[in-house]
Amino acid sequence: MPNLSRRAVIILGTASLVSACAATIPPLPAKVSDRPEDLTREQIVATINQVRRANGAGPWTYNPSLETAARSQARLMASQDKLSHDLGVTLRQRVTEAGYLLAVGENVAKGYKTLPATIEGWLASSGHRNTLLSTRFTEFGLAFARTNSGKMYWALIAGGPYEAWKV
């Protein structure tokens, strides 16, 4: 190993830390609005899949039943102004009521004003990141809701076959 000066070691260490913190969400197409209300399903799918691709995961498809369950959770959180996975109705109850019977995982968030900001928040949390980038899930649904004061609540539910979870 070459004999490196202390300064060189510090510079190399700093460079490696900066590269590890590099953005994991790719830039969004110019036509994507910052207002969640303006996002199309195609833009949501493209955004999620760009992030997954940038992080080495394959694409997901969109599932309307998972969107229904995610919308239920986002509205429930907004109505109670409380971030939680269980506000009297469990994830399993919500997805079953929406007609989805496969394995699921859920990400929730509050306060983020845009989908990219929400995704960045999820990527910064190991559990949420694991769900968002999981290769075991194959599809997802996403929804948001606002409180009367305008605070945003987000829910993403990912789903896929139980067989993917068997060891």
Accessible surface in RSA format (square Angstrom, percent):
REM  Atomic radii and reference values for relative SASA: ProtOr
REM  Chains: A
REM  Algorithm: Lee & Richards
REM  Probe-radius: 1.40
REM  Slices: 20
REM RES _ NUM      All-atoms   Total-Side   Main-Chain    Non-polar    All polar
REM                ABS   REL    ABS   REL    ABS   REL    ABS   REL    ABS   REL
RES MET A   1   216.23 112.0 133.26  88.2  82.96 197.5 106.69  90.7 109.54 145.1
RES PRO A   2   101.95  74.3  84.92  77.4  17.03  61.9  97.28  80.3   4.67  29.0
RES ASN A   3   157.98 108.9 122.20 118.1  35.78  86.2  37.92  91.3 120.06 116.0
RES LEU A   4    75.07  41.8  50.87  36.4  24.20  60.8  52.99  37.2  22.07  59.4
RES SER A   5    69.07  58.4  52.58  70.2  16.50  38.0  54.14 115.3  14.94  20.9
RES ARG A   6   195.41  82.0 181.83  92.7  13.58  32.3  71.69  98.0 123.72  75.0
RES ARG A   7   181.40  76.2 176.77  90.1   4.63  11.0  62.12  84.9 119.28  72.3
RES ALA A   8    30.91  28.4  25.92  40.0   4.99  11.3  30.39  42.8   0.53   1.4
RES VAL A   9    80.97  53.3  78.32  70.9   2.65   6.4  79.21  68.8   1.76   4.8
RES ILE A  10    95.74  54.5  89.44  66.6   6.29  15.2  95.22  68.6   0.52   1.4
RES ILE A  11    99.63  56.7  96.83  72.1   2.80   6.7  98.80  71.1   0.83   2.2
RES LEU A  12   105.15  58.6 100.53  71.9   4.62  11.6 100.82  70.8   4.33  11.7
RES GLY A  13    32.53  40.1   0.00   N/A  32.53  40.1  31.62  86.8   0.90   2.0
RES THR A  14    72.02  51.2  71.08  72.1   0.95   2.3  53.94  72.4  18.09  27.3
RES ALA A  15    56.29  51.8  44.22  68.2  12.08  27.5  51.64  72.7   4.66  12.3
RES SER A  16    65.84  55.6  57.28  76.4   8.56  19.7  47.09 100.3  18.75  26.3
RES LEU A  17   123.43  68.7 122.85  87.9   0.58   1.5 123.43  86.7   0.00   0.0
RES VAL A  18    99.31  65.3  94.62  85.7   4.69  11.3  97.67  84.9   1.64   4.5
RES SER A  19    76.86  65.0  57.56  76.8  19.31  44.5  47.34 100.8  29.53  41.4
RES ALA A  20    82.46  75.8  43.76  67.5  38.70  88.0  55.43  78.1  27.03  71.6
RES CYS A  21   106.46  80.5  75.17  83.8  31.28  73.5  32.94  83.4  73.52  79.3
RES ALA A  22    59.03  54.3  43.72  67.5  15.30  34.8  53.57  75.4   5.45  14.4
RES ALA A  23    84.78  77.9  46.28  71.4  38.50  87.6  53.90  75.9  30.88  81.8
RES THR A  24    37.21  26.5  32.72  33.2   4.49  10.7  31.91  42.9   5.30   8.0
RES ILE A  25    21.98  12.5  14.44  10.8   7.54  18.2  14.80  10.7   7.19  19.5
RES PRO A  26    34.44  25.1  25.20  23.0   9.24  33.6  31.88  26.3   2.55  15.9
RES PRO A  27   125.23  91.3 102.22  93.2  23.02  83.7 114.66  94.7  10.57  65.7
RES LEU A  28    44.68  24.9  21.23  15.2  23.45  59.0  21.58  15.2  23.10  62.2
RES PRO A  29    67.24  49.0  50.89  46.4  16.35  59.4  64.03  52.9   3.21  19.9
RES ALA A  30   110.45 101.6  65.78 101.5  44.66 101.6  77.41 109.0  33.04  87.5
RES LYS A  31   189.09  92.2 164.65 101.0  24.44  58.2 115.78 104.2  73.31  78.1
RES VAL A  32    22.89  15.1   6.56   5.9  16.33  39.4   6.58   5.7  16.32  44.3
RES SER A  33    36.50  30.8  23.38  31.2  13.12  30.2  26.25  55.9  10.25  14.4
RES ASP A  34   105.05  73.6  95.34  94.9   9.71  23.0  25.19  59.3  79.86  79.6
RES ARG A  35   130.68  54.9 129.30  65.9   1.38   3.3  61.29  83.8  69.38  42.1
RES PRO A  36     5.57   4.1   1.94   1.8   3.63  13.2   2.32   1.9   3.25  20.2
RES GLU A  37    79.38  45.6  46.76  35.4  32.62  77.7  42.42  82.1  36.96  30.2
RES ASP A  38    69.59  48.7  49.17  48.9  20.42  48.3  19.02  44.8  50.57  50.4
RES LEU A  39    24.32  13.5   4.59   3.3  19.73  49.6   4.59   3.2  19.73  53.1
RES THR A  40    63.26  45.0  57.31  58.1   5.95  14.2  61.36  82.4   1.90   2.9
RES ARG A  41   108.59  45.6  99.62  50.8   8.96  21.3  36.29  49.6  72.30  43.8
RES GLU A  42   128.31  73.7 120.53  91.2   7.78  18.5  70.58 136.5  57.73  47.1
RES GLN A  43    39.70  22.2  37.13  27.1   2.57   6.1  17.54  37.3  22.16  16.8
RES ILE A  44    21.11  12.0  21.11  15.7   0.00   0.0  21.11  15.2   0.00   0.0
RES VAL A  45    34.13  22.5  34.13  30.9   0.00   0.0  34.13  29.7   0.00   0.0
RES ALA A  46    43.29  39.8  35.68  55.1   7.61  17.3  43.25  60.9   0.04   0.1
RES THR A  47     0.78   0.6   0.61   0.6   0.18   0.4   0.07   0.1   0.72   1.1
RES ILE A  48     0.00   0.0   0.00   0.0   0.00   0.0   0.00   0.0   0.00   0.0
RES ASN A  49    13.85   9.6  13.37  12.9   0.48   1.2   5.45  13.1   8.40   8.1
RES GLN A  50    39.16  21.9  37.11  27.1   2.04   4.9   7.90  16.8  31.25  23.7
RES VAL A  51     0.01   0.0   0.01   0.0   0.00   0.0   0.01   0.0   0.00   0.0
RES ARG A  52     3.98   1.7   3.98   2.0   0.00   0.0   0.00   0.0   3.98   2.4
RES ARG A  53   149.01  62.6 135.30  69.0  13.71  32.6  68.92  94.2  80.09  48.5
RES ALA A  54    62.33  57.3  18.89  29.2  43.44  98.8  31.70  44.6  30.63  81.1
RES ASN A  55    38.59  26.6   7.03   6.8  31.56  76.0  10.25  24.7  28.35  27.4
RES GLY A  56    74.15  91.4   0.00   N/A  74.15  91.4  38.93 106.8  35.22  78.9
RES ALA A  57     9.34   8.6   2.58   4.0   6.76  15.4   4.69   6.6   4.65  12.3
RES GLY A  58    38.07  46.9   0.00   N/A  38.07  46.9  29.62  81.3   8.44  18.9
RES PRO A  59   101.57  74.0  81.95  74.7  19.61  71.3  82.75  68.3  18.82 116.9
RES TRP A  60     4.29   1.7   0.77   0.4   3.52   8.3   1.04   0.6   3.26   5.3
RES THR A  61    89.69  63.8  86.86  88.1   2.83   6.7  78.72 105.7  10.97  16.6
RES TYR A  62    35.86  16.7  12.13   6.9  23.73  61.7   9.39   7.1  26.47  32.6
RES ASN A  63    25.33  17.5  24.51  23.7   0.82   2.0   0.82   2.0  24.51  23.7
RES PRO A  64    76.90  56.0  75.43  68.8   1.47   5.4  75.83  62.6   1.07   6.7
RES SER A  65    34.21  28.9  30.83  41.1   3.39   7.8   4.22   9.0  29.99  42.0
RES LEU A  66     0.00   0.0   0.00   0.0   0.00   0.0   0.00   0.0   0.00   0.0
RES GLU A  67    26.57  15.3  26.57  20.1   0.00   0.0   2.64   5.1  23.93  19.5
RES THR A  68    69.12  49.2  67.70  68.6   1.43   3.4  45.84  61.6  23.28  35.2
RES ALA A  69     1.13   1.0   0.00   0.0   1.13   2.6   1.13   1.6   0.00   0.0
RES ALA A  70     0.00   0.0   0.00   0.0   0.00   0.0   0.00   0.0   0.00   0.0
RES ARG A  71    74.49  31.3  74.49  38.0   0.00   0.0  11.25  15.4  63.24  38.3
RES SER A  72    51.84  43.8  40.83  54.5  11.00  25.4  26.00  55.4  25.84  36.2
RES GLN A  73     0.00   0.0   0.00   0.0   0.00   0.0   0.00   0.0   0.00   0.0
RES ALA A  74     0.00   0.0   0.00   0.0   0.00   0.0   0.00   0.0   0.00   0.0
RES ARG A  75   146.98  61.7 142.69  72.7   4.29  10.2  45.96  62.8 101.01  61.2
RES LEU A  76    42.10  23.4  38.53  27.6   3.57   9.0  41.61  29.2   0.49   1.3
RES MET A  77     0.00   0.0   0.00   0.0   0.00   0.0   0.00   0.0   0.00   0.0
RES ALA A  78     9.37   8.6   4.20   6.5   5.17  11.8   4.45   6.3   4.92  13.0
RES SER A  79    90.85  76.8  47.12  62.9  43.73 100.7  52.22 111.2  38.63  54.1
RES GLN A  80    89.57  50.1  63.21  46.2  26.36  62.8  32.30  68.8  57.27  43.4
RES ASP A  81    69.34  48.6  51.37  51.1  17.98  42.5  20.18  47.5  49.16  49.0
RES LYS A  82   115.13  56.2 112.28  68.9   2.85   6.8  62.21  56.0  52.91  56.4
RES LEU A  83    75.23  41.9  53.35  38.2  21.88  55.0  53.35  37.5  21.88  58.9
RES SER A  84    28.14  23.8  20.28  27.1   7.85  18.1  12.02  25.6  16.11  22.6
RES HIS A  85    80.87  44.2  76.96  53.5   3.90  10.0  58.99  60.8  21.88  25.5
RES ASP A  86    79.30  55.5  62.26  62.0  17.05  40.3  26.78  63.0  52.52  52.4
RES LEU A  87    21.06  11.7   3.86   2.8  17.20  43.2  10.95   7.7  10.11  27.2
RES GLY A  88    71.77  88.5   0.00   N/A  71.77  88.5  38.80 106.5  32.96  73.8
RES VAL A  89    55.90  36.8  55.90  50.6   0.00   0.0  55.90  48.6   0.00   0.0
RES THR A  90    54.45  38.7  54.14  54.9   0.30   0.7  51.34  69.0   3.10   4.7
RES LEU A  91    36.85  20.5  33.76  24.2   3.09   7.8  33.76  23.7   3.09   8.3
RES ARG A  92    87.34  36.7  85.43  43.5   1.91   4.5  68.04  93.0  19.30  11.7
RES GLN A  93    98.88  55.3  91.04  66.5   7.84  18.7  36.81  78.4  62.07  47.1
RES ARG A  94     7.78   3.3   2.45   1.3   5.32  12.7   5.39   7.4   2.39   1.4
RES VAL A  95     0.00   0.0   0.00   0.0   0.00   0.0   0.00   0.0   0.00   0.0
RES THR A  96    63.42  45.1  54.70  55.5   8.73  20.8  51.10  68.6  12.32  18.6
RES GLU A  97   159.48  91.6 123.58  93.5  35.90  85.5  48.11  93.1 111.37  90.9
RES ALA A  98    22.94  21.1   1.37   2.1  21.57  49.1   9.48  13.3  13.46  35.7
RES GLY A  99    55.77  68.8   0.00   N/A  55.77  68.8  29.96  82.2  25.81  57.8
RES TYR A 100    12.08   5.6  10.84   6.2   1.24   3.2  12.08   9.1   0.00   0.0
RES LEU A 101   120.37  67.0 107.05  76.6  13.32  33.5 107.44  75.5  12.94  34.8
RES LEU A 102    72.42  40.3  72.42  51.8   0.00   0.0  72.42  50.9   0.00   0.0
RES ALA A 103     7.71   7.1   7.39  11.4   0.32   0.7   7.71  10.9   0.00   0.0
RES VAL A 104    30.83  20.3   6.51   5.9  24.32  58.6   6.51   5.7  24.32  66.0
RES GLY A 105    12.06  14.9   0.00   N/A  12.06  14.9  12.06  33.1   0.00   0.0
RES GLU A 106    15.98   9.2   1.62   1.2  14.37  34.2   1.44   2.8  14.54  11.9
RES ASN A 107     0.37   0.3   0.37   0.4   0.00   0.0   0.00   0.0   0.37   0.4
RES VAL A 108     8.74   5.8   4.37   4.0   4.37  10.5   4.37   3.8   4.37  11.9
RES ALA A 109     5.19   4.8   2.40   3.7   2.78   6.3   5.19   7.3   0.00   0.0
RES LYS A 110    91.58  44.7  77.59  47.6  13.99  33.3  38.95  35.1  52.63  56.1
RES GLY A 111    40.63  50.1   0.00   N/A  40.63  50.1  23.04  63.2  17.59  39.4
RES TYR A 112    79.52  37.1  76.01  43.2   3.51   9.1  47.32  35.6  32.20  39.7
RES LYS A 113   156.67  76.4 151.03  92.7   5.64  13.4 102.73  92.5  53.94  57.5
RES THR A 114    27.97  19.9  27.92  28.3   0.05   0.1  21.85  29.4   6.12   9.2
RES LEU A 115     2.53   1.4   1.09   0.8   1.43   3.6   1.09   0.8   1.43   3.9
RES PRO A 116    29.93  21.8  29.75  27.1   0.18   0.7  29.93  24.7   0.00   0.0
RES ALA A 117    38.59  35.5  30.41  46.9   8.18  18.6  36.81  51.8   1.78   4.7
RES THR A 118     0.00   0.0   0.00   0.0   0.00   0.0   0.00   0.0   0.00   0.0
RES ILE A 119     0.00   0.0   0.00   0.0   0.00   0.0   0.00   0.0   0.00   0.0
RES GLU A 120    68.09  39.1  65.20  49.3   2.89   6.9  36.85  71.3  31.23  25.5
RES GLY A 121    16.61  20.5   0.00   N/A  16.61  20.5   8.64  23.7   7.96  17.8
RES TRP A 122     4.88   2.0   4.66   2.3   0.22   0.5   4.88   2.6   0.00   0.0
RES LEU A 123    10.93   6.1   3.49   2.5   7.45  18.7   3.71   2.6   7.23  19.4
RES ALA A 124    93.24  85.7  49.24  76.0  44.01 100.1  61.79  87.0  31.45  83.3
RES SER A 125    39.88  33.7  33.34  44.5   6.54  15.1  26.64  56.7  13.24  18.6
RES SER A 126    87.57  74.0  76.82 102.5  10.74  24.7  44.94  95.7  42.62  59.7
RES GLY A 127    44.16  54.5   0.00   N/A  44.16  54.5  37.25 102.2   6.91  15.5
RES HIS A 128    47.95  26.2  46.94  32.6   1.01   2.6  43.06  44.4   4.90   5.7
RES ARG A 129    71.62  30.1  71.61  36.5   0.00   0.0  22.42  30.6  49.20  29.8
RES ASN A 130   101.22  69.8  92.28  89.2   8.95  21.5  28.93  69.6  72.29  69.9
RES THR A 131    22.24  15.8  19.52  19.8   2.73   6.5   2.57   3.5  19.67  29.7
RES LEU A 132     0.00   0.0   0.00   0.0   0.00   0.0   0.00   0.0   0.00   0.0
RES LEU A 133    29.06  16.2  20.83  14.9   8.23  20.7  21.29  15.0   7.77  20.9
RES SER A 134    16.48  13.9   8.12  10.8   8.36  19.3  13.57  28.9   2.92   4.1
RES THR A 135   108.56  77.2  81.22  82.3  27.34  65.2  55.36  74.4  53.20  80.4
RES ARG A 136   100.52  42.2  98.13  50.0   2.39   5.7  18.34  25.1  82.18  49.8
RES PHE A 137    11.07   5.5   7.62   4.7   3.45   9.0   7.62   4.6   3.45   9.9
RES THR A 138    67.40  47.9  62.27  63.1   5.13  12.2  55.09  74.0  12.30  18.6
RES GLU A 139    28.03  16.1  28.03  21.2   0.00   0.0   1.77   3.4  26.27  21.4
RES PHE A 140     0.00   0.0   0.00   0.0   0.00   0.0   0.00   0.0   0.00   0.0
RES GLY A 141     0.00   0.0   0.00   N/A   0.00   0.0   0.00   0.0   0.00   0.0
RES LEU A 142     5.98   3.3   2.01   1.4   3.97  10.0   2.01   1.4   3.97  10.7
RES ALA A 143     7.68   7.1   3.35   5.2   4.32   9.8   7.68  10.8   0.00   0.0
RES PHE A 144    55.10  27.6  41.06  25.4  14.04  36.5  41.06  24.9  14.04  40.2
RES ALA A 145    13.03  12.0   7.65  11.8   5.37  12.2  13.03  18.3   0.00   0.0
RES ARG A 146   103.01  43.3  77.88  39.7  25.13  59.8  38.51  52.6  64.51  39.1
RES THR A 147    15.68  11.2   7.64   7.7   8.04  19.2  10.42  14.0   5.26   7.9
RES ASN A 148   171.30 118.1 129.10 124.8  42.20 101.6  40.23  96.8 131.07 126.7
RES SER A 149   103.55  87.5  59.36  79.2  44.19 101.8  58.15 123.8  45.40  63.6
RES GLY A 150    29.69  36.6   0.00   N/A  29.69  36.6  21.12  58.0   8.56  19.2
RES LYS A 151    74.04  36.1  63.06  38.7  10.97  26.1  47.64  42.9  26.40  28.1
RES MET A 152     3.39   1.8   2.33   1.5   1.06   2.5   2.33   2.0   1.06   1.4
RES TYR A 153     0.00   0.0   0.00   0.0   0.00   0.0   0.00   0.0   0.00   0.0
RES TRP A 154     0.33   0.1   0.33   0.2   0.00   0.0   0.33   0.2   0.00   0.0
RES ALA A 155     0.00   0.0   0.00   0.0   0.00   0.0   0.00   0.0   0.00   0.0
RES LEU A 156     0.00   0.0   0.00   0.0   0.00   0.0   0.00   0.0   0.00   0.0
RES ILE A 157     0.00   0.0   0.00   0.0   0.00   0.0   0.00   0.0   0.00   0.0
RES ALA A 158     0.00   0.0   0.00   0.0   0.00   0.0   0.00   0.0   0.00   0.0
RES GLY A 159     0.00   0.0   0.00   N/A   0.00   0.0   0.00   0.0   0.00   0.0
RES GLY A 160     0.12   0.2   0.00   N/A   0.12   0.2   0.12   0.3   0.00   0.0
RES PRO A 161    48.04  35.0  47.99  43.7   0.05   0.2  48.04  39.7   0.00   0.0
RES TYR A 162   105.07  49.1 102.41  58.3   2.66   6.9  86.49  65.0  18.58  22.9
RES GLU A 163   114.97  66.0 103.70  78.5  11.27  26.8  54.64 105.7  60.32  49.3
RES ALA A 164    39.07  35.9  14.88  23.0  24.19  55.0  28.36  39.9  10.71  28.4
RES TRP A 165    98.01  39.3  83.22  40.3  14.79  34.7  83.59  44.6  14.41  23.4
RES LYS A 166   151.28  73.8 125.64  77.1  25.64  61.1  85.78  77.2  65.50  69.8
RES VAL A 167   188.73 124.2 119.87 108.5  68.87 165.9 144.32 125.4  44.42 120.5
END  Absolute sums over single chains surface
CHAIN  1 A     9444.7       7376.7       2068.0       5706.2       3738.5
END  Absolute sums over all chains
TOTAL          9444.7       7376.7       2068.0       5706.2       3738.5
